Amino acid sequence: MERRRRRGSLDVQETSFWQSYSDMMAGVLLMFILIICGTLFVLMQVKNSYDESELALRQRETELEQTAQENQEYVDLTRTQNERLLSQQEQLAEQQAKLDDQQAQLDEQKSQLDAQREVLDQQQTALQTAQTTLEQREAELQASQTLLASQQQTLDQQQTALETQQAQLEQIIGVKRDLIAALSDAFSSSDLRISIDEQTGAIRMDSSVLFDYDSADLTEEGERTLDALLPAYFDVVLSDEYVDYISEIIIEGHTDTAGTYTYNLSLSQARAEAVAAYCLDDGEALFPADTLERVRTIVSASGRSWSDPVYGPDGQVDAEASRRVEIKFRLSDEQMIDQMLDVLQQYE
């Protein structure tokens, strides 16, 4: 019984064990099934996810392929464009090089043009200066021509006047020459101690004939000389042929170089005045009244001291010849005649 009880207990325990085991196994199976189901679910999810990922990957690959193709096309296009750009850059570089060469040539040509322009400016300036100078010279030439015409007219007038004056001069010179010849003829046979200058017609008398040494008083011989000289001299110079040409008769006193100039000036003036006084104051015995009146209007006295000495052949002063009294005549306008002679000599 007890064995049965034990057996029964064992059977119960065994049954309980197997029931527990069965429950456990059922639970394990359930869990396994759940795990499998979960795994399957997960696998399904994973597969779905994988499929989706694969699909997405394929789409991505397609997109990548398209993108790669597009990129390749872009790369090809870019390469083509780059090649074109490189070709264009090379062309541009060549063109730039050509442009640089052309620019250099243009710069050189510009420099040459600038130089030429500068030369042209200088030439233009020179031309303007030359033009201005030419205009000035033309103006000067016109002025010179006007002046020349005026001068020619003046010259013609002067030539006419000169010819007239020359004719007058020749006439006066002829008168002077004839007067000197007439004086020479008048005294050619005279024994008076006088000399006649053939160029001026001056009558020269040694002072020793008229005065004692260092004296201004006329000697008797001097008075006799003047008595013979003066009427004959004035008969010639106051003759109808020459009287109208005579403007002045000058009596000049001269001394030698001994003594001071002032002293000799007083002595020579006193001697000239002594001869003039004898001619004018005491002339009533020498000339008719009308002649004396004419003589008094033309005679003057001048002392020259030793300003005009006479030199001998040795070049030394001839003291005796220097002591003298000269009677000179001056024709009308003789000073003008002397100037005219100078002018005529310039034209010769």
C-alpha positions as CSV (number, residue, x, y, z in Angstrom):
1,M,0.0,0.0,0.0
2,E,2.6,2.0,1.0
3,R,4.4,0.9,-2.0
4,R,1.4,1.9,-4.0
5,R,1.3,5.0,-2.1
6,R,4.8,5.6,-2.9
7,R,4.3,4.5,-6.4
8,G,1.2,6.5,-6.6
9,S,3.1,9.3,-5.1
10,L,5.9,8.7,-7.6
11,D,3.4,8.5,-10.3
12,V,1.9,11.7,-9.2
13,Q,5.3,13.2,-8.9
14,E,6.3,11.7,-12.2
15,T,3.1,12.9,-13.8
16,S,3.6,16.2,-12.2
17,F,7.2,16.3,-13.4
18,W,6.2,15.5,-16.9
19,Q,3.4,17.8,-16.8
20,S,5.7,20.4,-15.5
21,Y,8.2,19.4,-18.1
22,S,5.5,19.4,-20.7
23,D,4.5,22.9,-19.5
24,M,8.0,23.9,-19.5
25,M,8.6,22.5,-22.9
26,A,5.4,24.0,-24.1
27,G,6.5,27.2,-22.7
28,V,10.0,26.8,-24.2
29,L,8.3,25.9,-27.5
30,L,6.1,28.8,-27.2
31,M,9.0,30.9,-26.5
32,F,10.9,29.3,-29.3
33,I,7.9,29.9,-31.5
34,L,7.7,33.4,-30.3
35,I,11.4,33.8,-30.8
36,I,11.1,32.3,-34.3
37,C,8.1,34.4,-34.9
38,G,10.0,37.4,-33.6
39,T,13.0,36.4,-35.5
40,L,11.0,35.8,-38.6
41,F,9.3,39.1,-38.0
42,V,12.6,40.7,-37.4
43,L,14.0,38.9,-40.5
44,M,10.9,40.0,-42.4
45,Q,11.5,43.5,-41.1
46,V,15.2,43.1,-41.9
47,K,14.4,41.6,-45.3
48,N,11.9,44.3,-46.0
49,S,14.4,46.8,-44.8
50,Y,17.0,45.1,-46.8
51,D,14.8,45.0,-49.8
52,E,14.0,48.6,-49.2
53,S,17.6,49.4,-48.7
54,E,18.5,47.3,-51.8
55,L,15.8,49.1,-53.7
56,A,17.0,52.4,-52.4
57,L,20.5,51.3,-53.1
58,R,19.6,50.3,-56.6
59,Q,17.7,53.6,-56.9
60,R,20.8,55.3,-55.5
61,E,23.0,53.3,-57.8
62,T,20.8,54.3,-60.6
63,E,20.8,57.8,-59.4
64,L,24.6,57.6,-58.9
65,E,24.9,56.0,-62.4
66,Q,22.8,58.8,-63.7
67,T,24.7,61.3,-61.6
68,A,28.0,59.6,-62.7
69,Q,26.8,59.7,-66.3
70,E,25.7,63.3,-65.9
71,N,29.0,64.0,-64.1
72,Q,30.9,62.2,-66.8
73,E,28.9,64.2,-69.4
74,Y,29.6,67.2,-67.3
75,V,33.2,66.2,-67.0
76,D,33.4,65.5,-70.7
77,L,31.6,68.8,-71.4
78,T,33.8,70.5,-68.9
79,R,36.9,68.8,-70.4
80,T,35.7,69.9,-73.8
81,Q,35.0,73.3,-72.5
82,N,38.3,73.3,-70.8
83,E,40.0,72.2,-74.0
84,R,38.1,74.8,-75.8
85,L,39.0,77.3,-73.1
86,L,42.6,76.1,-73.2
87,S,42.5,76.5,-77.0
88,Q,40.9,79.8,-76.6
89,Q,43.4,80.8,-74.0
90,E,46.2,79.7,-76.3
91,Q,44.5,81.6,-79.1
92,L,44.0,84.5,-76.7
93,A,47.6,84.2,-75.5
94,E,48.7,84.2,-79.2
95,Q,46.4,87.1,-79.8
96,Q,47.6,88.8,-76.6
97,A,51.2,88.2,-77.8
98,K,50.2,89.6,-81.2
99,L,48.5,92.5,-79.5
100,D,51.5,93.0,-77.3
101,D,53.7,93.1,-80.4
102,Q,51.2,95.4,-82.1
103,Q,51.1,97.5,-78.9
104,A,54.9,97.6,-78.9
105,Q,54.8,98.5,-82.5
106,L,52.1,101.1,-81.8
107,D,54.1,102.4,-78.9
108,E,57.2,102.6,-81.1
109,Q,55.1,104.2,-83.9
110,K,53.6,106.5,-81.3
111,S,57.1,107.4,-80.1
112,Q,58.1,108.1,-83.6
113,L,55.0,110.0,-84.2
114,D,55.6,112.0,-81.0
115,A,59.1,112.7,-82.2
116,Q,57.9,113.6,-85.6
117,R,55.1,115.7,-84.0
118,E,57.8,117.4,-81.9
119,V,59.9,118.0,-85.0
120,L,56.8,119.2,-86.8
121,D,56.0,121.5,-83.8
122,Q,59.5,122.8,-83.9
123,Q,59.3,123.2,-87.7
124,Q,55.9,124.9,-87.2
125,T,57.4,127.2,-84.6
126,A,60.4,127.8,-86.8
127,L,58.1,128.4,-89.8
128,Q,55.9,130.7,-87.7
129,T,59.1,132.5,-86.6
130,A,60.3,132.6,-90.1
131,Q,56.9,133.8,-91.3
132,T,56.9,136.5,-88.6
133,T,60.5,137.4,-89.5
134,L,59.5,137.4,-93.2
135,E,56.5,139.6,-92.5
136,Q,58.8,141.9,-90.4
137,R,61.4,141.9,-93.2
138,E,58.6,142.6,-95.7
139,A,57.4,145.4,-93.6
140,E,61.0,146.6,-93.1
141,L,61.5,146.2,-96.9
142,Q,58.4,148.2,-97.6
143,A,59.5,150.8,-95.1
144,S,63.0,150.7,-96.6
145,Q,61.5,151.0,-100.1
146,T,59.4,153.9,-98.9
147,L,62.4,155.4,-97.1
148,L,64.5,154.7,-100.2
149,A,62.0,156.4,-102.4
150,S,61.9,159.3,-100.0
151,Q,65.7,159.3,-99.8
152,Q,65.9,158.9,-103.5
153,Q,63.6,161.9,-103.9
154,T,65.6,163.8,-101.3
155,L,68.8,162.6,-103.1
156,D,67.4,163.9,-106.4
157,Q,66.6,167.2,-104.7
158,Q,70.0,167.2,-103.1
159,Q,71.6,166.3,-106.4
160,T,69.8,169.1,-108.1
161,A,70.7,171.4,-105.3
162,L,74.3,170.0,-105.4
163,E,74.5,170.6,-109.1
164,T,73.2,174.1,-108.5
165,Q,75.7,174.6,-105.6
166,Q,78.5,173.0,-107.7
167,A,77.7,175.4,-110.5
168,Q,77.8,178.3,-107.9
169,L,80.9,176.8,-106.4
170,E,82.6,176.5,-109.7
171,Q,81.7,180.1,-110.4
172,I,82.9,181.2,-107.0
173,I,86.1,179.1,-107.3
174,G,86.6,180.7,-110.6
175,V,86.1,184.1,-109.1
176,K,88.6,183.2,-106.3
177,R,91.1,181.8,-108.8
178,D,90.7,184.9,-111.0
179,L,91.0,187.2,-107.9
180,I,94.2,185.5,-106.9
181,A,95.5,185.7,-110.4
182,A,94.6,189.4,-110.5
183,L,96.4,190.0,-107.2
184,S,99.5,188.2,-108.5
185,D,99.4,190.3,-111.7
186,A,99.0,193.5,-109.7
187,F,102.1,192.8,-107.6
188,S,104.2,190.9,-110.1
189,S,106.3,193.9,-111.0
190,S,106.3,195.3,-107.5
191,D,109.5,195.5,-105.5
192,L,107.6,195.2,-102.2
193,R,108.8,192.5,-99.8
194,I,105.6,190.5,-99.9
195,S,104.5,187.1,-101.1
196,I,101.1,185.8,-102.3
197,D,99.7,182.4,-101.3
198,E,98.6,180.9,-104.6
199,Q,96.0,178.7,-102.9
200,T,94.3,181.3,-100.6
201,G,95.4,184.6,-102.1
202,A,96.7,185.8,-98.7
203,I,99.3,188.7,-98.9
204,R,102.2,187.9,-96.5
205,M,104.5,190.7,-95.2
206,D,107.5,190.1,-92.9
207,S,107.1,191.9,-89.5
208,S,110.6,193.2,-89.9
209,V,109.4,195.3,-92.8
210,L,106.5,196.8,-90.7
211,F,107.7,196.7,-87.1
212,D,110.8,196.6,-85.0
213,Y,111.5,193.5,-83.0
214,D,109.0,193.1,-80.1
215,S,107.2,196.3,-81.2
216,A,103.7,197.1,-82.5
217,D,104.5,200.5,-83.9
218,L,104.7,200.9,-87.6
219,T,108.1,201.9,-88.9
220,E,108.6,204.5,-91.7
221,E,109.4,201.6,-94.1
222,G,106.3,199.9,-92.9
223,E,104.1,202.9,-93.7
224,R,105.7,203.3,-97.1
225,T,105.0,199.6,-97.8
226,L,101.4,200.0,-96.7
227,D,101.1,203.1,-98.8
228,A,102.1,201.2,-101.9
229,L,100.3,197.9,-101.0
230,L,96.9,198.8,-99.7
231,P,95.6,201.0,-102.6
232,A,96.7,198.5,-105.2
233,Y,95.3,195.6,-103.1
234,F,91.9,197.2,-102.6
235,D,91.8,198.4,-106.2
236,V,91.7,194.7,-107.2
237,V,89.4,193.3,-104.5
238,L,86.9,196.1,-104.7
239,S,86.8,196.2,-108.5
240,D,83.5,195.8,-110.2
241,E,84.4,192.3,-111.1
242,Y,85.0,191.1,-107.5
243,V,83.4,193.5,-105.1
244,D,80.1,191.7,-104.9
245,Y,81.9,188.5,-103.8
246,I,84.0,190.0,-101.1
247,S,82.5,189.6,-97.6
248,E,85.5,190.4,-95.3
249,I,89.2,191.5,-95.4
250,I,91.1,190.1,-92.4
251,I,94.4,191.5,-91.2
252,E,96.1,188.8,-89.1
253,G,99.2,189.3,-86.9
254,H,101.5,186.3,-86.2
255,T,104.6,186.0,-84.0
256,D,107.4,183.5,-83.5
257,T,107.3,180.9,-80.6
258,A,109.5,182.8,-78.3
259,G,107.7,184.0,-75.1
260,T,104.3,183.0,-73.8
261,Y,101.3,182.5,-75.9
262,T,99.4,185.3,-74.1
263,Y,102.1,187.8,-74.6
264,N,102.5,187.0,-78.2
265,L,98.7,187.1,-78.6
266,S,98.7,190.7,-77.4
267,L,101.6,191.6,-79.6
268,S,100.1,189.9,-82.7
269,Q,96.7,191.6,-82.0
270,A,98.4,195.0,-81.5
271,R,100.3,194.6,-84.8
272,A,97.1,193.6,-86.7
273,E,95.3,196.5,-85.2
274,A,98.1,198.9,-86.1
275,V,97.9,197.9,-89.8
276,A,94.1,198.1,-89.7
277,A,94.2,201.5,-88.0
278,Y,96.6,202.8,-90.7
279,C,94.3,201.4,-93.3
280,L,91.1,202.7,-91.8
281,D,91.9,205.7,-89.6
282,D,94.6,207.2,-91.9
283,G,93.1,205.8,-95.1
284,E,91.9,209.2,-96.4
285,A,95.3,209.6,-97.9
286,L,95.1,206.2,-99.5
287,F,91.5,205.8,-100.8
288,P,88.7,207.9,-102.1
289,A,86.0,208.5,-99.6
290,D,83.5,206.0,-101.0
291,T,86.3,203.4,-101.2
292,L,87.3,204.1,-97.6
293,E,83.7,203.7,-96.5
294,R,83.5,200.3,-98.1
295,V,86.9,199.3,-96.7
296,R,85.7,200.2,-93.2
297,T,82.7,197.8,-93.5
298,I,84.8,194.8,-94.5
299,V,88.2,195.1,-92.7
300,S,88.8,193.3,-89.4
301,A,92.0,192.6,-87.3
302,S,92.9,189.4,-85.6
303,G,95.9,188.3,-83.5
304,R,97.0,184.7,-83.8
305,S,100.0,184.6,-81.4
306,W,102.2,181.7,-82.5
307,S,99.3,179.3,-83.2
308,D,100.3,179.2,-86.9
309,P,104.1,179.2,-87.2
310,V,106.0,178.8,-90.4
311,Y,108.3,175.8,-90.6
312,G,111.6,175.6,-92.6
313,P,112.8,172.8,-94.8
314,D,114.4,171.1,-91.8
315,G,111.0,170.9,-90.0
316,Q,111.9,173.5,-87.4
317,V,110.1,176.7,-86.8
318,D,111.4,179.5,-88.9
319,A,111.1,182.4,-86.4
320,E,111.8,185.2,-88.9
321,A,109.2,183.9,-91.4
322,S,106.7,183.3,-88.5
323,R,106.8,187.0,-87.5
324,R,104.5,188.3,-90.2
325,V,101.3,190.1,-91.0
326,E,98.8,188.6,-93.5
327,I,96.0,190.3,-95.4
328,K,93.3,187.7,-96.3
329,F,90.0,188.0,-98.2
330,R,86.9,186.0,-97.5
331,L,84.4,185.5,-100.2
332,S,80.7,185.5,-99.5
333,D,79.5,182.1,-98.1
334,E,83.1,180.9,-98.2
335,Q,82.5,178.7,-95.1
336,M,79.6,177.1,-97.0
337,I,81.9,176.7,-100.0
338,D,84.5,174.9,-97.9
339,Q,81.8,172.6,-96.6
340,M,80.6,172.0,-100.1
341,L,84.1,171.2,-101.2
342,D,84.3,168.6,-98.5
343,V,81.0,167.1,-99.7
344,L,82.2,167.1,-103.3
345,Q,85.4,165.4,-102.3
346,Q,83.4,162.6,-100.6
347,Y,81.5,162.0,-103.9
348,E,84.7,161.9,-105.9
